[in-house]
Amino acid sequence: MASSIPFDVQYFVEKSRNNKYEWLVFLITIILLILHGILFHWIPIYLRSKRTENSLNNPGYFKFLKTWDIWTSCIKLEIPGTKKSIYFQPSVVLLGALFLVINAVFCFVETVDLDYLPRYYVVSKRISKVAVGSLPTIMLAIMKNDLLTSISGLQHDRITFLHLWLGRIMWTMITIHFIMACKYWLGLDFVIMILIPPQIFGMMAYCSFFLLTWASLKFIRNLSFDVFLLQHRVLSFIMLLMTFFHNSGNRAAVLIAVHSVVLDRVTSNIISFVHKRKSPTKGMCSFEVLDEDTMSIDIPIHEAGYTTSAWYTIFLPRVSCWKPGQHIYLCVPKVNRFQFHPFTIASLEESGNMKLLVRKQKGFTKRLMTKLKKMEEVEMSNFEDNDGEVENREMGIHKLKVTFTGPYGANHQNFLRFDSVLFLAAGSGGAFVFPVALALLKEIDLRNSKSDFLHRPMNPKIKLIWSIQKKENIRWFVDQLQQILQLSNSINLSVTIYITQEVEEEVDDEKLMDILYHSSSSHNRTHSDVSIEFVFKRADVATLIQKQSMKLNQSQALAVCSCGSPSFTNSIKIHCNSARKANDSPDIYCYTESF
Ligand SMILES: Cc1cc2nc3c(=O)[nH]c(=O)nc-3n(C[C@H](O)[C@H](O)[C@H](O)COP(=O)(O)OP(=O)(O)OC[C@H]3O[C@@H](n4cnc5c(N)ncnc54)[C@H](O)[C@@H]3O)c2cc1C
């Protein structure tokens, strides 16, 4: 049957339809992200902020959240024949499948009446347009500033996951388009059509996209993350440029994608510049080697006591201040001028100093450690040359200039609204958990002192668990532990440190206390209402979560906030989900960060 669209206008109709479906894909993805943010982040924040002293209002909504979490949370799959297991979230696979179905429908719908070309070539062109519809979201997902995380309520690592999988889906579709287009022109024996400049640009874009996709597999990222990042940036640039030249219809999508990233980076660089100018030391920071694998960095930001809670800091980047648990991207030009690495700010903004705890890995952090050790050797030899006379500098503290972008992240619910909060940190994960816990405890302390119980529980139970390998690791967050020890006993708080690689008999109790009480700047043993319990085994996370959950009723809320390795945080998600399934379980909010 002949098409109802006149032959001479079919090309233009096809073009406008292709554009329509390209933008529909973009729109649907963004709407889904906004919907996720509204349903699972912003509405819960609002409803929790209206709670009473005894319970949450709107139990129906929190029941819906619980049911949603039970059905969508991740599950653990054992790999047969090995001791390894993988964590898998069926709901994400379902969402991916739904997205693929939508894409597939868009690739075929309204192509039947376009008969001026063979249908498969019409579909091939549509496939490329629908695929390019994901490009702006893929690029928005690499923004470091918190626009997409605020809108969607998703954390940076989930957004990176989105970037990865949207990229893979787009690559698959472009591959199909490439094969079908080549088949069409070669079938017509029209080789010249694949050798004209726009097609050459298209092939160059495809080749760089091929490398981008396959050279970002996990094992390659693990080989050298810095090399991976460099090749990823170069290939992305080539791919975007060639896509721009390949087809004029792609230009709007490419321009939006590129401009969003450029705007993000320019904003970050301006803020980085302002930070440096406003810094009391103009970027000069103190570095200290804490042990074989760990360093600490002190970045002076402003005078102590300065805080801000201006409304715009929810969406806009912060200057001279940070939220507990946020991270920055740090560059040490003396180690590498062009590399920025993420590290969590382990201190509170009222201290005026950003404190970072850096664990040695294989790349930048290893080179930083080598640099500090060399500086230490030079310092030691100067010390010996001066017959033990110490210069007007602290021994072991090295000064280097840094620049950084940020702060970013820590986009979670307000823990003040929960009847019970369980903080779980493993190793350097304390860099996230300690400042978040400390800020909460200080706020509770302050409000208790004013008898202010508006929209928060009367007597929230706070439990802080930190798992470390050796007692010496206490030094990493000794400042934070000392601040916790100084809190008043008006707070229902328990702190337990699990030491996993030493047995009780080997550990000298007095030495343990010495680390805690004598490494403070004041060198005073402070009076404390809070005590720290030491346990010499692995923490049984499942039981801890279960116990905290069982203390609450259905109309109350438990928050589990954790940071550690991906396997640690994944297991916590699973245990939270098991706790949700119990009869009369409370609302359980699980927030995890992993690095
Ligand atoms: C939000 C966040 C907060 C973090 N906070 C801390 C912290 O407080 N303390 C700490 O010791 N570590 C933290 N990390 C991990 C830290 O960023 C890496 O250990 C560090 O970048 C390793 O650098 P490298 O070149 O020595 O590592 P490599 O040995 O080259 O890589 C090791 C791993 O580190 C990660 N990584 C390396 N470079 C980057 C990068 N530029 N961006 C993102 N990930 C990268 C990759 O997963 C990589 O597989 C955090 C990571 C993230 C994402």
The ligand as a MOL file (V3000), in Angstrom:
LIG
                    3D

  0  0  0     0  0            999 V3000
M  V30 BEGIN CTAB
M  V30 COUNTS 53 58 0 0 0
M  V30 BEGIN ATOM
M  V30 1 C 33.3040 9.9170 46.8490 0
M  V30 2 C 34.6310 9.2800 47.2060 0
M  V30 3 C 35.2160 9.5560 48.4200 0
M  V30 4 C 36.4370 8.9750 48.7560 0
M  V30 5 N 37.0050 9.2590 49.9720 0
M  V30 6 C 38.1870 8.6980 50.3120 0
M  V30 7 C 38.8060 8.9730 51.5710 0
M  V30 8 O 38.2950 9.7280 52.3910 0
M  V30 9 N 39.9880 8.3820 51.8440 0
M  V30 10 C 40.5950 7.5350 50.9570 0
M  V30 11 O 41.6810 7.0370 51.2590 0
M  V30 12 N 40.0320 7.2560 49.7670 0
M  V30 13 C 38.8490 7.8200 49.4140 0
M  V30 14 N 38.2790 7.5340 48.2000 0
M  V30 15 C 38.9810 6.6440 47.2840 0
M  V30 16 C 40.1010 7.4480 46.6120 0
M  V30 17 O 39.5520 8.4120 45.7510 0
M  V30 18 C 40.9950 6.5330 45.8090 0
M  V30 19 O 41.5400 5.5860 46.6840 0
M  V30 20 C 42.1210 7.3220 45.1820 0
M  V30 21 O 41.6220 8.1740 44.1850 0
M  V30 22 C 43.0990 6.3430 44.6140 0
M  V30 23 O 44.0140 7.0170 43.7990 0
M  V30 24 P 45.2330 6.2100 43.1330 0
M  V30 25 O 45.6170 6.8980 41.8490 0
M  V30 26 O 46.3230 6.0420 44.1110 0
M  V30 27 O 44.5210 4.8240 42.9020 0
M  V30 28 P 44.6110 3.6780 41.8310 0
M  V30 29 O 45.3680 2.5530 42.4420 0
M  V30 30 O 45.0340 4.1970 40.5010 0
M  V30 31 O 43.0540 3.2930 41.7780 0
M  V30 32 C 42.4290 2.6080 42.8400 0
M  V30 33 C 40.9280 2.8480 42.7650 0
M  V30 34 O 40.6440 4.1840 43.2340 0
M  V30 35 C 39.5550 4.7280 42.4940 0
M  V30 36 N 40.0070 5.9830 41.8670 0
M  V30 37 C 41.2490 6.3120 41.4730 0
M  V30 38 N 41.2820 7.5450 40.9400 0
M  V30 39 C 40.0130 7.9980 40.9850 0
M  V30 40 C 39.3800 9.2040 40.5660 0
M  V30 41 N 40.0700 10.2060 40.0100 0
M  V30 42 N 38.0490 9.3110 40.7440 0
M  V30 43 C 37.3280 8.3190 41.3240 0
M  V30 44 N 37.8690 7.1690 41.7470 0
M  V30 45 C 39.1870 7.0020 41.5810 0
M  V30 46 C 39.1550 3.7010 41.4510 0
M  V30 47 O 38.0560 2.9740 41.9520 0
M  V30 48 C 40.3520 2.8050 41.3460 0
M  V30 49 O 39.9960 1.4990 40.9880 0
M  V30 50 C 37.0710 8.1060 47.8450 0
M  V30 51 C 36.4700 7.8320 46.6130 0
M  V30 52 C 35.2710 8.4040 46.2990 0
M  V30 53 C 34.6380 8.0950 44.9630 0
M  V30 END ATOM
M  V30 BEGIN BOND
M  V30 1 1 1 2
M  V30 2 1 2 3
M  V30 3 2 2 52
M  V30 4 2 3 4
M  V30 5 1 4 5
M  V30 6 1 4 50
M  V30 7 2 5 6
M  V30 8 1 6 7
M  V30 9 1 6 13
M  V30 10 2 7 8
M  V30 11 1 7 9
M  V30 12 1 9 10
M  V30 13 2 10 11
M  V30 14 1 10 12
M  V30 15 2 12 13
M  V30 16 1 13 14
M  V30 17 1 14 15
M  V30 18 1 14 50
M  V30 19 1 15 16
M  V30 20 1 16 17
M  V30 21 1 16 18
M  V30 22 1 18 19
M  V30 23 1 18 20
M  V30 24 1 20 21
M  V30 25 1 20 22
M  V30 26 1 22 23
M  V30 27 1 23 24
M  V30 28 2 24 25
M  V30 29 1 24 26
M  V30 30 1 24 27
M  V30 31 1 27 28
M  V30 32 2 28 29
M  V30 33 1 28 30
M  V30 34 1 28 31
M  V30 35 1 31 32
M  V30 36 1 32 33
M  V30 37 1 33 34
M  V30 38 1 33 48
M  V30 39 1 34 35
M  V30 40 1 35 36
M  V30 41 1 35 46
M  V30 42 1 36 37
M  V30 43 1 36 45
M  V30 44 2 37 38
M  V30 45 1 38 39
M  V30 46 1 39 40
M  V30 47 2 39 45
M  V30 48 1 40 41
M  V30 49 2 40 42
M  V30 50 1 42 43
M  V30 51 2 43 44
M  V30 52 1 44 45
M  V30 53 1 46 47
M  V30 54 1 46 48
M  V30 55 1 48 49
M  V30 56 2 50 51
M  V30 57 1 51 52
M  V30 58 1 52 53
M  V30 END BOND
M  V30 END CTAB
M  END
